Amino acid sequence: GIGLEAARAFAYLGAGVIIAEIDRARGEAEKRRVEEETPGAVVSFYPVDLSDNTEVQQLCKDVKEKYGRVDVLFNNATVTPMGSVGEVPVADWDRSYAVHLRAPLLMLEAFLPEMKKADRGVVVFVPSSGAAPYMGAYEVFKTSQVELSNTLAAELEGTGVYAYSIGPGLVKTETAMAAI
């Protein structure tokens, strides 16, 4: 979906790319695809559940040890619980919160200090565009990324670190089609 397309674009532009994906087979396939399309691309894959604090901390430790620092943090992980507000189990709301809001906060906690120290970096969020029937457990936390991004951008004003969000609206990805 959007994450793969971003990885392809970053590799095409010459950036080293780190793919963090919960699905090992998908992550390995995405890594191979980017490498095949962009000869010489530096692409790494880390199987990680971004809603799991322990796994996020290990990812951050491994990335820092191998690469030193991250220049662009592209927050795009998603889960898509579907159903009406009163019928979606609380566990699905909790998972959505963990992936859509808590995970970006954990990533910021790990990587933002180094960006600030270097006085350079970019933090990107890919939020949703707003309320939609039967998508509340997804939309509530994805739209919160806009406010997180705006708050972070204001806090970073005057530094060489930037934060912004890209709200592409409904994109026909495998995840979106499976949820719908």
C-alpha positions in Angstrom: 0.0 0.0 0.0 1.1 3.5 0.8 4.1 2.3 2.9 5.5 0.3 0.0 5.0 3.1 -2.4 6.9 5.5 0.0 9.7 2.9 0.3 10.0 2.7 -3.4 10.1 6.5 -3.8 12.7 6.9 -1.1 14.9 4.2 -2.6 14.5 5.7 -6.1 15.7 9.1 -4.6 18.8 7.3 -3.2 17.8 7.1 0.5 18.5 4.0 2.6 15.2 2.4 3.5 14.1 0.6 6.6 10.8 -1.3 6.3 9.2 -2.1 9.6 6.3 -4.6 9.0 4.4 -7.0 11.2 3.9 -9.5 8.4 7.2 -11.2 7.8 6.3 -12.6 4.3 5.0 -9.2 3.2 8.0 -7.3 4.6 10.5 -9.6 2.9 8.6 -9.4 -0.4 8.5 -5.6 -0.2 12.2 -5.5 0.5 13.0 -7.7 -2.5 10.7 -5.6 -4.7 12.3 -2.3 -3.8 15.8 -3.9 -4.3 14.9 -5.3 -7.7 13.3 -2.1 -8.9 16.2 0.1 -7.7 19.5 -1.6 -8.2 22.0 -0.6 -5.6 19.3 0.4 -3.1 20.0 -0.1 0.5 16.9 -1.7 2.0 16.5 -3.4 5.4 13.5 -5.2 6.7 12.6 -5.6 10.4 9.7 -7.7 11.4 8.0 -5.7 14.2 4.7 -5.2 15.8 4.7 -1.4 16.3 2.0 -1.8 19.0 4.4 -3.8 21.2 6.6 -1.5 23.2 9.3 -4.2 23.6 9.5 -4.8 19.9 9.6 -1.1 19.1 12.4 -0.5 21.6 14.4 -3.4 20.0 13.8 -2.0 16.5 15.0 1.4 17.6 18.1 -0.1 19.3 19.0 -2.2 16.2 18.5 0.7 13.8 20.6 3.1 15.9 23.4 0.5 16.2 23.4 -0.2 12.5 22.7 3.2 11.0 23.3 5.7 13.7 20.3 7.8 13.2 17.1 8.2 11.1 16.5 11.2 8.9 12.9 10.5 8.0 10.4 8.8 10.2 7.4 7.8 8.0 4.5 6.8 10.3 2.1 4.7 8.2 1.3 1.5 10.1 -2.4 0.7 10.2 -5.0 -1.7 11.4 -8.6 -1.4 10.2 -11.2 -2.5 12.7 -14.6 -2.1 11.1 -18.1 -1.9 12.6 -20.4 0.4 14.4 -19.2 2.3 17.4 -21.2 0.2 19.9 -20.3 -3.1 18.3 -16.6 -3.0 17.8 -14.9 -4.7 20.7 -12.9 -2.6 23.1 -9.9 -4.8 22.3 -10.1 -3.6 18.7 -10.2 0.0 19.8 -7.2 -0.6 22.1 -5.2 -2.2 19.1 -6.1 0.7 16.9 -4.9 3.2 19.5 -1.7 1.2 20.0 -0.9 1.1 16.3 -2.2 4.6 15.1 -1.3 6.8 18.0 0.9 5.1 20.6 3.3 3.5 18.1 4.1 6.9 16.5 4.7 8.3 20.0 7.1 5.5 20.8 8.9 6.0 17.5 9.2 9.8 18.3 10.5 9.1 21.8 13.2 6.9 20.3 14.2 8.9 17.2 13.3 12.5 17.7 16.1 13.3 20.2 18.7 12.4 17.7 17.0 14.5 15.0 16.9 17.5 17.3 20.5 17.0 18.3 21.5 16.9 14.6 19.1 19.8 13.9 17.7 18.0 10.9 15.0 15.4 10.2 11.5 14.9 8.9 8.6 13.3 10.7 5.7 12.3 8.4 2.2 11.1 9.4 -0.3 9.5 7.1 -3.6 10.1 8.9 -7.1 9.6 7.7 -9.3 12.4 6.6 -12.2 12.2 9.0 -15.2 10.4 10.3 -16.8 7.7 8.3 -19.7 5.4 9.3 -18.5 2.0 10.6 -14.9 3.1 10.7 -14.8 4.8 14.1 -12.3 2.5 15.7 -10.0 3.3 12.8 -10.8 7.0 12.1 -10.6 8.3 15.7 -7.0 7.4 16.1 -5.8 8.0 12.5 -7.3 11.5 12.6 -5.6 12.2 15.9 -2.3 12.0 14.0 -3.2 15.3 12.4 -3.2 17.0 15.8 -0.1 15.2 16.9 1.6 16.4 13.7 0.4 20.0 14.1 1.5 20.0 17.8 4.9 18.6 16.9 5.4 21.0 14.0 4.8 23.9 16.3 7.1 22.6 18.9 9.9 22.1 16.3 9.5 25.6 14.8 12.9 27.2 14.3 14.7 23.9 14.3 15.9 21.9 11.3 13.4 19.2 12.1 10.0 19.3 10.4 6.7 17.4 11.0 3.8 17.2 8.6 0.9 15.0 7.7 -0.3 13.8 4.3 -4.0 12.9 4.1 -4.5 11.1 0.8 -8.1 10.1 1.5 -9.3 6.6 0.6 -6.6 4.8 -1.4 -7.4 1.5 -3.0 -4.8 -0.6 -1.1 -5.0 -4.3 -0.1 -5.7 -3.2 3.5 -8.5 -0.8 2.5 -10.1 -3.3 0.2 -10.0 -6.1 2.8 -11.6 -3.8 5.4 -14.3 -2.5 3.2 
